[in-house]
Amino acid sequence: MASHQAQTSIDDSTHSAGSRDGGSAAVTHQILPSNELQLLPPEVIVERSLRVESVILTPSSFARQYQQAKNCPKLQVYVNIGKGMQGTVFEKIGNPYALKKETPVTNTGRTLEEELQLHTLVYEAFQKHGPTVDTAVKVPRPHRLIHKSDHEFWAENASKFSPTDQNRTTAMQMERILPLPKVLRKALISCFHPTPDPVTVARILDRTPDKHCLVRTYLGRKNRAEPLTDAEFSLRNFQLFLDPMKEMSLDVMSLATWTGQAFAIMHWGAGVDGDDVEFVLGTSTTNVTNMARPDLQHRLIGFYLLDFGQCQSVDLFNAEVDEVYQRFKAAMIMGDNQLFIPHPKEVELFRAFSEAYRKTARLLLKERGLDGRFDVEDFFQEYIEYTEDFLPSNY
């Protein structure tokens, strides 16, 4: 794209693209043209690009596909972009929303209707309290529930799924988190694939699942237990561990701070335990308020909280204090949450998480009139003791 922004140096280019979602002040975004980024070594591309509030200017094939589909209904098909315990997530080409379609048989006992209720509680808590604590964490906006008995919706849309996914189930529509642009995906392959020769890189870039690339931020684990093989390598839900993040000079201290804020808002703002949630780096358009005409070439890196299918609500006003503490600390320590939360042995990183959690919790409890009922310091001390019992010493 021939523009002043595209021609500006990567080192000094900035562009004001509005205010941070959930923040209180205007943010100046650094514009990173992909045609200049791709001339740099892969590790430098990751270090410069994979930072919250950076904007990558890309001649996106996704953008072309989106615009073509908006003007051609037959191209507006549903594509599988992820799968969880409760259901499969689809994008509809030419549409700004994602659709999570309930798995017909599930052993979790949780429905998408219940997940939407919890998702909405968390979203509303971030809308209300996010500006106060100035967190960078974004929660995708929940949109609506679609029942399997919604004949009008399924009559129009069932045939737009692949033949194996055309069964009518309950579905949840929500804001879509856009994947990382191609220049960043290519750099991740070059940095982390065991044999990143040009043929392998091109093959992975061309695979449809690998185009749906979000990065999980595993602050609580130094590295993966075993090196990835070619057969295991995937960019979908790419796992980025602490040591590689440090080696690439990514801002792990801010990620730890925002993760602490997020758990505190879930707990004391939304009354949701946060069990088995995910934190990912993905992108959005820079004009997120204009859903009809999104600017898909300017892609804003964001830090997202998602997947509330295993969460449970907690009654902060009526439940026993010890029960509330137990529910919250258990959710923080069990399952994959221990991968996202810094390990206490990472002293500075854990301190950033701890201070952000406690500061945010104190603020919210006071705002909600619950500061006389709960003691943040007591709770967090119990959590630290819990980590000593349950977290592995080798992380």
Residue, then its C-alpha position, 0 to 999 in steps of 0.5 A: m500500500a503506497s501511503h505515508q504510514a507504509q513508507t515510514s521507518i519501523d524505528d520511528s513510525t507512530h500513529s494515533a489509533g484511538s484509545r485502548d479498550g479498557g484504558s483511560a488515556a489515548v494510546t499512540h500506536q507504533i505502525l509496523p509495515s509488514n514489507e519492512l518487517q519481513l526484511l528483518p531476522p525472524e527473532v527481531i520481527v517477533e520482538r518488535s511486533l508481538r507487543v500489545e498496542s503495536v499495529i502491523l500494516t499488512p496487505s492482508s489476504f484475509a482483508r481481500q477475502y473479507q471484502q469479497a465475501k461481503n459482496c457475495p453471499k455464496l462466499q459467506v461460509y463458516v470455517n472452523i477456527g478452533k475447538g474446545m470442550q463445549g464446542t467448535v468455534f467458526e468464523k463466517i467469512g465477511n462477518p466480524y463475529a465468531l460463532k461457537k457451536e455446541t458439541p452435541v455430546t459433552n461430559t462437562g455438564r456445562t451448556l453454551e447458554e451457561e457459558l454465555q452468562l459467565h462470559t457476559l458477567v466477565y465482559e461487563a466487569f471489564q467494561k465497568h472496572g477496566p478503565t479504572v485499573d487501566t488494564a490492557v486485557k480485552v474480553p471479546r464482546p458476547h453478542r447473542l445466543i442462537h438456539k437449535s430451535d431457531h429455524e430462521f437462523w439455521a435455515e439460512n446458515a446450516s448449509k454454509f457449514s461443512p457437511t459434518d457440521q451442519n447439525r443444528t445445535t445451540a450456538m453463541q455469537m461473539e466478537r472475533i479475535l483476529p489472527l496474527p498477520k502472515v509476517l508474524r506467523k512466518a517469523l514464529i515458524s522460523c524461530f520455533h520449528p525444528t527444521p524451518d527450511p523454506v519449503t517447510v515454512a511455505r507448507i505451514l503458512d499455506r495450511t488453513p488451521d495455521k492461518h488461525c494463529l493466536v499465541r498463548t502466553y505461558l508465563g508459568r512454565k519456562n519451556r516445553a517439556e519436549p522439543l516440538t517435532d514437525a508433525e506436532f508443530s501448529l500455529r493454532n493456539f501457539q504456545l509461547f513459553l517464558d524463556p523464549m519470551k525473555e530471549m526475545s525481550l518481550d514485555v513479560m512484566s506487563l503481561a504478568t501485571w495484566t494477568g494479575q489485574a484480569f484474575a482480580i477483575m474476574h474474582w472481585g468484579a464479576g464473581v467468576d472463579g476464572d477456571d481454565v480461562e485462556f490468555v492469548l495475543g491476537t489482533s483486532t482492527t484499529n477502528v473496532t467501533n466500525m463493524a461495518r467497515p473494518d480496517l483489516q490492513h491495520r492490525l492492532i496487537g492485543f492481549y485477550l482473555l477468553d474461554f469461560g466454559q469451565c468457569q463457575s459463578v461465586d456469590l460474593f455477598n452470601a457465600e462463606v468467606d472460606e468457600v470463596y477463597q477456596r474456589f478462587k485459589a483452586a481455580m488459579i492453581m489447577g489445570d492450565n491456569q498455572l501455565f498462564i500465572p507466573h511461578p512464585k520462583e520467578v520472583e520479579l515476575f510473580r511480584a508484578f502479578s501479585e501486586a497487580y492482583r492485590k491492588t486491583a482486588r482492594l480497589l474493587l472490594k472497596e468500590r463494591g462495599l465488600d472490603g469489610r467482608f474479604d481481606v485481600e492480603d489473607f486471601f493472597q497469603e492462602y494462595i501462596e501457601y496453596t502454590e507451595d503444596f500444588l505447584p511443581s518445583n520444576y517448572 
